[in-house]
Amino acid sequence: MKTPFPDHDPQDTGPQYLENLATGYWFSEVIFTAVELEIFTLLHPEAKTAEDLAGLTGSSPRGLLRFLQSLCALGLLGRDGPYFFNTKISGRYLVRGKEDYQGDSILWRKYLATCWQSLKECIISGGRAIYPTGHSPDHLERRVRKYISAMDAVAGTKVREILPIFEGLLQEGEILDVGAGSGAVSAGFLEHFPSLKATLADLPEVLDYTRELLEKKGLEKRAAFLPANILDPWPLHRSFDLIILSNIIHAYSEAEVPHILSGASECLKKDGFLLIHDFFPEHCPEKAALSDLNMFVNTYNGTIFSEKWVRDKLGGLGLCTTGLIPLKTDTALIIASKTGSKLSDLRLDAATRLAAKVRALEFRAVRPIPVSAVHVPGWADLRCRYGCQMYGKPHCPPDSPTPEKTVDLLKDFTRAFLLEGEPPTGEFQRRVLQAEREAFREGFYKAFSFWAGPCSLCDPCAPDGVCRNTRDSRPSMEGAGIDVYETARRSGFTLRTLENRDEYVKYFALLLLE
């Protein structure tokens, strides 16, 4: 997950990183205020000066100028002399009326922030400390509308990434969207698969607005609306080709989710699919942990579940499951079926399937990269020859591929994974070997790995310098001439040299695929 502090990695230590964490609310308050003032909408379709915007928002020109400068620093606005204009991201997602408008979702986060002020009390009491009381029906109605609008903005962008997985598999049939909320996920499927029909189940006060949103899209005639509390026995007496649980299970407790999964299993056709879309710590650990805290302070008993927990519960119901399928954002999928062979029909390429299996090996990150991102300069192996006490040990230089050999080797590959982990070295290296073996079993017969540091598999290493475990030993990235820092940066990781021995250490490994 990218942080608001691009020059400081989440695992770095030190006063600067702690200060950045403590001032994180500066970032959120700036974007909350910009959306409330409609700054981005006012700047569409043409640039304006600070004086122009001050007049339109009723703001002080001096104060607004300083505010606009902060938006420029955050990459949300650009500036040409006295004129300010939207950047690509704000022009697409923060202009009201655009298809992918996220402003309502952002302001919903501001609403949730109120309860975060009680985090300390929640921790002490062991549960939610602030409960809405004394609100009028109009207030509750507005709250429901805000929630649905916010979820619609997020779900609408996510579903476009999910749809290709089911290409060619849902030409007709029925879907059940449990806890449908805005109906955006169902709408995405209905628009993409014109012969599908949908049943949307949710609380009665939610479904009124769900119906409105589907009417605006012209999809209401292909949708049925089922008022239901999913914690009660499900009022359904037929089965479905696709059942959707999108951002639902994290709103409930460990005691409640098995009931929901059981209900879904009972309503699933023999050759149907159950789609679970949610936060998972295995995919985006920082966001999952913070989302779990958000459930702690803003719901009665919601929590984030691990991939293993969910798959174990599905397995207990007799369902076969995929591994975790990460989306490009902070959420991921698990897809289940009563028939294991049906899962092979999903439009998942071999690399995606492999990534799910490798993530299960508990690497901190598994990032697909092009082999062109691997940087092999002329100097990297000198760090081993001059400056490392392990030089000359088995599988360290000069008993490693030369930079020239590495460059030649990379010509035979186009795709790879960059794996991030941490000490102890031997444990990390064993997991890298497991990942390589998984790749081979998935059909990547050329799979080969470079790991971090001198080989640490055997303790002690052979005293005569002759390796007894050539089957499992692999060269290190740096020993083979790879610039690990530059390769990591090119692949989107933040990496820096350490100032103190007690700072957090990262390991990287390269798994070449094909």
LOMI-146794 format. One record per residue (C-alpha): y, z, x. Coordinates in Angstrom, 3 decimals. Layout:
residues N
Y,Z,X
...
end
This chain:
residues 514
0.000,0.000,0.000
3.426,-0.890,1.287
5.865,1.998,1.401
9.646,1.966,0.971
9.826,2.664,4.711
8.577,-0.478,6.469
9.080,0.915,9.975
7.040,4.063,9.367
3.357,4.101,8.551
2.132,6.562,5.882
-0.149,8.190,8.445
2.515,8.694,11.105
3.626,12.248,11.802
6.976,13.634,12.822
10.305,14.678,11.336
11.465,11.133,10.524
8.507,10.343,8.317
8.845,13.700,6.555
12.519,12.999,5.936
11.627,9.603,4.517
9.198,11.240,2.106
11.767,13.824,1.060
14.367,11.142,0.296
11.987,8.830,-1.550
13.787,9.576,-4.810
16.834,7.744,-3.424
14.936,4.481,-3.757
13.735,5.150,-7.293
17.137,6.329,-8.545
18.773,3.179,-7.176
16.415,0.828,-9.007
16.508,2.944,-12.193
20.306,2.747,-12.236
20.393,-0.970,-11.413
18.091,-1.745,-14.338
20.071,0.502,-16.689
23.316,-1.239,-15.714
21.604,-4.640,-16.203
22.858,-5.715,-12.770
20.167,-8.346,-12.276
20.521,-9.776,-15.773
24.293,-10.049,-15.313
23.771,-11.951,-12.069
21.667,-14.593,-13.799
22.132,-17.510,-13.552
25.063,-17.343,-11.151
26.485,-15.041,-8.473
29.356,-12.682,-9.187
31.746,-10.486,-7.239
31.758,-6.699,-7.323
34.969,-6.865,-9.375
33.285,-9.161,-11.916
30.326,-6.808,-12.279
32.566,-3.737,-12.450
34.360,-5.222,-15.430
31.093,-6.131,-17.161
29.513,-2.705,-16.626
32.601,-0.544,-17.038
32.223,0.759,-13.493
34.598,1.642,-10.689
34.877,-1.420,-8.380
34.785,0.833,-5.325
31.686,2.723,-6.471
29.911,-0.397,-7.639
30.537,-2.192,-4.336
28.772,0.571,-2.439
25.931,0.467,-4.956
25.546,-3.309,-4.605
25.395,-2.921,-0.845
22.445,-0.566,-1.235
20.662,-3.137,-3.420
21.213,-5.709,-0.685
19.724,-3.332,1.887
16.624,-2.946,-0.319
16.185,-6.704,-0.602
16.955,-6.821,-4.328
20.284,-8.629,-3.940
21.739,-11.072,-1.475
25.375,-11.550,-0.528
27.523,-14.546,0.391
31.016,-13.337,1.214
32.354,-11.544,-1.889
29.559,-12.919,-4.107
26.307,-11.113,-4.905
23.187,-12.872,-6.180
19.596,-12.063,-7.134
16.859,-12.402,-4.555
13.573,-14.061,-5.472
11.855,-10.834,-6.548
14.705,-9.530,-8.709
15.336,-12.976,-10.194
11.735,-13.188,-11.361
10.975,-9.626,-12.423
14.282,-7.898,-13.235
16.175,-10.392,-15.398
15.799,-9.412,-19.039
14.225,-12.176,-21.070
12.165,-13.626,-18.219
8.408,-13.864,-18.822
7.557,-11.362,-16.069
10.390,-8.890,-16.756
9.477,-5.431,-15.418
12.608,-3.480,-16.334
11.011,-1.608,-19.223
8.117,-0.597,-16.990
10.534,0.698,-14.370
12.516,2.759,-16.885
9.273,4.192,-18.268
8.703,5.573,-14.785
12.090,7.263,-15.015
10.983,8.895,-18.248
7.793,10.139,-16.585
9.831,11.589,-13.709
11.083,14.337,-16.032
7.659,15.958,-16.090
7.265,15.537,-12.325
9.969,18.168,-11.966
7.341,20.628,-13.197
4.753,19.689,-10.558
4.867,23.135,-8.957
4.328,24.834,-12.334
1.449,22.441,-13.100
-0.270,23.315,-9.835
0.136,27.042,-10.435
-1.035,26.884,-14.045
-3.776,24.337,-13.409
-2.573,21.909,-16.047
0.335,20.225,-17.733
3.314,22.572,-17.879
5.753,20.663,-20.100
4.754,19.479,-23.565
6.998,17.428,-25.865
8.132,19.678,-28.720
10.539,19.403,-31.594
10.958,15.635,-31.427
11.864,13.722,-34.561
9.608,10.912,-35.828
12.268,8.419,-34.687
12.171,9.848,-31.173
8.381,9.610,-31.037
8.523,6.064,-32.372
10.985,5.061,-29.660
8.750,6.700,-27.052
5.714,4.737,-28.241
7.721,1.514,-28.173
8.921,2.220,-24.618
5.383,2.957,-23.479
3.949,-0.204,-25.036
6.751,-2.358,-23.656
6.213,-0.885,-20.191
2.471,-1.429,-20.277
2.934,-4.975,-21.604
5.057,-5.870,-18.563
2.446,-4.593,-16.122
-0.661,-5.831,-17.927
0.761,-9.304,-18.429
0.947,-9.869,-14.679
-2.451,-8.297,-13.970
-4.426,-10.300,-16.532
-3.475,-13.622,-14.941
-5.357,-12.513,-11.833
-8.389,-11.373,-13.852
-8.868,-14.498,-15.985
-10.240,-16.846,-13.273
-13.205,-14.495,-12.748
-14.452,-15.410,-16.242
-13.714,-19.131,-16.040
-16.352,-21.083,-17.973
-18.099,-17.934,-19.242
-16.164,-17.156,-22.424
-15.765,-20.487,-24.162
-16.442,-18.760,-27.485
-17.307,-15.337,-28.829
-15.576,-12.018,-29.445
-13.854,-9.488,-27.252
-13.161,-5.829,-27.927
-10.072,-4.351,-26.280
-10.458,-0.563,-26.330
-7.168,1.303,-26.125
-5.434,-2.051,-26.438
-1.885,-0.714,-26.121
0.448,-3.690,-26.018
-2.414,-6.139,-26.422
-1.272,-8.030,-23.323
-4.763,-8.134,-21.787
-6.339,-9.478,-24.972
-3.467,-11.918,-25.359
-4.136,-13.266,-21.893
-7.784,-13.916,-22.737
-6.953,-15.438,-26.141
-4.407,-17.793,-24.606
-6.751,-18.833,-21.802
-9.878,-19.193,-23.964
-8.771,-20.818,-27.251
-12.105,-20.267,-29.057
-12.215,-16.503,-28.494
-11.442,-13.902,-31.121
-10.440,-10.304,-30.422
-10.669,-6.879,-31.969
-8.001,-4.508,-30.682
-8.739,-0.791,-31.082
-6.128,1.929,-30.653
-4.339,4.738,-32.452
-2.696,3.676,-35.736
0.834,4.381,-34.481
0.204,2.088,-31.520
-1.403,-0.801,-33.386
1.723,-1.467,-35.484
3.519,-2.559,-32.326
0.460,-4.270,-30.903
0.386,-6.477,-33.987
4.086,-7.313,-33.574
3.606,-8.428,-29.981
0.638,-10.659,-30.817
2.581,-12.154,-33.727
5.345,-13.135,-31.306
2.736,-14.972,-29.232
1.241,-16.638,-32.327
-2.143,-15.006,-31.751
-2.405,-12.587,-34.672
-4.701,-14.881,-36.708
-7.359,-14.640,-33.998
-7.081,-10.867,-33.734
-8.332,-7.956,-35.819
-6.689,-4.539,-35.517
-8.895,-1.465,-35.685
-7.227,1.961,-36.013
-9.427,4.348,-34.071
-9.506,7.364,-31.804
-11.920,6.383,-29.052
-12.982,10.014,-28.621
-14.453,9.907,-32.135
-17.636,7.976,-33.007
-16.732,4.319,-32.789
-16.462,2.660,-36.230
-18.111,-0.579,-35.086
-21.384,-2.090,-36.222
-21.541,-5.300,-34.201
-21.663,-6.282,-30.554
-19.192,-8.150,-28.360
-19.256,-10.702,-25.566
-16.562,-8.902,-23.572
-15.397,-5.303,-23.826
-12.169,-4.397,-22.038
-11.264,-0.919,-20.790
-7.952,-1.581,-19.059
-6.105,1.444,-17.670
-7.961,3.633,-20.154
-10.485,5.840,-18.422
-7.878,7.502,-16.176
-6.224,8.943,-19.299
-9.291,11.107,-20.010
-11.362,13.810,-18.376
-14.779,13.789,-16.709
-16.218,15.250,-19.906
-14.693,12.555,-22.149
-15.181,9.336,-20.183
-19.010,9.273,-20.543
-18.530,9.136,-24.332
-16.173,6.167,-23.944
-18.532,4.327,-21.607
-21.480,5.052,-23.887
-19.589,3.636,-26.868
-18.768,0.515,-24.892
-22.387,0.091,-23.811
-23.641,0.369,-27.388
-21.220,-2.372,-28.510
-22.032,-4.741,-25.644
-24.191,-7.811,-26.180
-27.258,-8.186,-23.992
-25.573,-10.939,-21.977
-22.028,-9.624,-22.397
-19.585,-8.154,-19.885
-17.864,-4.783,-19.726
-14.579,-5.014,-17.803
-13.092,-1.818,-16.353
-9.621,-2.210,-14.864
-8.049,0.883,-13.325
-6.807,2.695,-10.240
-9.475,3.555,-7.679
-9.078,5.617,-4.485
-11.331,3.181,-2.622
-8.869,0.325,-3.182
-5.415,1.864,-2.813
-5.831,5.539,-1.874
-2.137,6.499,-1.755
-1.298,5.006,-5.151
-4.502,6.325,-6.697
-3.769,9.866,-5.484
-0.217,9.761,-6.808
-1.404,8.262,-10.096
-3.842,11.139,-10.368
-0.938,13.568,-9.970
0.964,11.626,-12.622
-1.961,12.146,-14.999
-1.916,15.828,-14.060
1.721,16.350,-15.025
2.079,13.803,-17.848
-1.204,13.923,-19.792
-3.460,16.601,-21.194
-6.456,15.996,-18.961
-6.340,12.511,-17.423
-7.583,11.909,-13.878
-8.434,9.080,-11.482
-12.127,8.404,-10.907
-13.848,7.011,-7.845
-15.785,3.774,-7.861
-18.997,5.671,-7.193
-18.465,8.056,-10.117
-17.821,5.217,-12.552
-20.708,3.089,-11.310
-23.079,6.078,-11.426
-22.140,6.715,-15.071
-22.600,3.039,-15.933
-25.926,2.985,-14.103
-27.032,5.992,-16.108
-26.465,3.911,-19.246
-28.745,1.191,-17.917
-25.914,-1.149,-16.936
-25.796,-3.237,-13.777
-22.448,-3.346,-11.995
-20.475,-5.276,-9.437
-18.928,-3.475,-6.531
-15.236,-2.778,-6.659
-13.276,-6.000,-7.072
-9.761,-5.437,-5.714
-6.756,-7.158,-7.245
-3.814,-8.147,-5.073
-1.867,-5.213,-6.525
-2.742,-1.502,-6.688
-5.588,-1.713,-9.210
-9.166,-3.006,-9.119
-12.057,-3.985,-11.362
-15.649,-2.994,-11.989
-17.619,-5.394,-14.177
-20.874,-4.337,-15.802
-23.602,-6.045,-17.814
-26.931,-5.149,-19.362
-28.425,-8.097,-17.484
-27.957,-8.055,-13.724
-28.326,-11.832,-13.410
-25.218,-12.315,-15.573
-23.043,-10.765,-12.893
-23.910,-13.611,-10.548
-22.262,-15.980,-13.044
-18.878,-14.372,-12.459
-16.471,-16.580,-10.516
-16.392,-14.366,-7.445
-16.673,-16.079,-4.101
-18.989,-14.667,-1.466
-16.130,-13.159,0.528
-14.894,-11.227,-2.519
-18.373,-9.869,-3.170
-18.700,-8.921,0.476
-15.321,-7.181,0.527
-16.470,-4.913,-2.311
-19.596,-3.933,-0.360
-17.682,-3.349,2.870
-15.091,-1.172,1.109
-17.954,1.000,-0.094
-18.610,1.858,3.570
-15.438,3.984,3.462
-13.082,2.043,5.696
-9.453,2.903,5.065
-8.705,-0.770,4.508
-10.610,-4.046,4.387
-8.228,-6.976,4.637
-9.278,-10.637,4.486
-7.356,-12.587,7.110
-7.347,-16.125,8.491
-8.769,-16.337,11.986
-5.460,-17.910,13.017
-3.973,-14.390,12.733
-6.098,-13.192,15.682
-3.900,-13.225,18.787
-5.514,-13.703,22.206
-2.838,-13.665,24.926
-3.454,-13.899,28.629
-2.742,-10.259,29.443
-4.690,-8.089,26.938
-7.869,-7.708,29.021
-5.786,-6.469,31.962
-5.269,-3.240,30.021
-8.987,-2.671,30.426
-9.196,-3.699,34.068
-6.131,-1.681,35.071
-5.584,1.560,33.208
-8.893,2.415,31.519
-11.470,4.725,33.086
-14.258,2.969,31.169
-13.857,-0.307,33.047
-17.216,-1.449,34.362
-19.231,0.538,31.800
-21.817,-1.310,29.668
-20.150,-3.796,27.300
-16.692,-3.144,28.682
-14.996,-5.666,30.976
-16.168,-7.370,33.061
-19.306,-7.129,30.855
-17.366,-8.509,27.840
-16.363,-11.948,26.600
-13.437,-13.271,28.633
-10.233,-14.195,26.775
-11.188,-17.848,27.315
-14.613,-17.258,25.744
-12.999,-15.397,22.829
-10.567,-18.255,22.171
-13.467,-20.698,22.238
-15.514,-18.482,19.906
-12.715,-18.238,17.339
-12.684,-22.027,16.985
-15.986,-21.773,15.092
-14.522,-19.445,12.429
-11.804,-19.704,9.786
-12.153,-16.410,7.843
-12.467,-12.795,8.886
-11.955,-9.209,7.749
-9.753,-6.768,9.611
-11.218,-3.286,9.098
-9.160,-0.119,9.486
-10.741,3.255,10.205
-10.345,6.396,12.257
-12.237,8.570,14.767
-14.880,9.606,15.615
-15.503,6.408,17.546
-19.282,6.335,17.209
-19.142,6.770,13.441
-16.557,3.996,13.107
-18.667,1.638,15.210
-21.788,2.327,13.144
-19.895,1.439,9.982
-18.698,-1.784,11.606
-22.326,-2.681,12.310
-23.216,-1.945,8.689
-20.405,-4.254,7.583
-21.706,-7.019,9.843
-25.202,-6.641,8.412
-23.860,-6.767,4.851
-22.061,-9.996,5.774
-25.286,-11.500,7.106
-27.153,-10.525,3.917
-24.388,-12.165,1.825
-25.067,-15.454,3.582
-22.497,-15.308,6.386
-25.132,-16.044,9.015
-22.521,-16.393,11.798
-21.073,-12.923,11.148
-20.032,-11.174,14.342
-17.894,-8.095,14.928
-15.547,-6.790,17.576
-14.858,-3.086,17.266
-12.494,-0.504,18.743
-12.971,1.180,22.116
-15.910,1.415,24.499
-19.367,1.470,22.949
-20.081,5.036,21.745
-23.384,4.578,19.940
-25.618,6.380,22.441
-25.028,9.913,23.654
-25.416,9.985,26.535
-24.971,6.387,27.661
-27.682,5.160,30.051
-26.871,6.768,33.438
-27.964,3.709,35.418
-25.475,1.474,33.613
-28.192,-0.644,31.980
-27.786,-0.733,28.180
-30.852,0.333,26.193
-29.366,-0.745,22.833
-28.183,-4.341,23.204
-29.194,-5.029,19.592
-26.388,-2.829,18.237
-23.716,-2.897,20.926
-20.617,-5.067,20.419
-17.520,-5.783,22.496
-14.199,-4.189,21.705
-11.293,-6.287,20.433
-9.111,-5.382,23.406
-11.939,-5.816,25.901
-12.418,-9.390,24.679
-8.740,-10.166,25.224
-7.463,-9.654,21.658
-3.980,-8.182,21.205
-4.818,-5.615,18.533
-1.193,-4.656,17.816
-0.047,-8.218,17.189
-3.168,-9.114,15.205
-2.660,-6.047,12.983
1.012,-6.888,12.434
0.218,-10.487,11.552
-2.276,-9.168,9.005
0.241,-6.904,7.279
-0.589,-3.556,8.892
2.031,-1.243,10.364
1.117,-0.149,13.867
2.945,1.617,16.656
2.177,3.310,19.938
1.637,7.075,19.854
4.076,9.488,21.419
1.844,12.582,21.319
-1.903,13.060,21.704
-2.173,14.928,18.394
-0.789,12.076,16.285
-2.902,10.170,13.778
-5.096,7.516,15.421
-6.063,4.231,13.799
-9.027,2.089,14.732
-9.324,-1.614,13.933
-12.335,-3.884,13.999
-12.596,-7.621,13.491
-15.460,-9.012,11.419
-15.729,-12.785,11.811
-17.329,-14.480,8.817
-17.361,-18.272,8.888
end
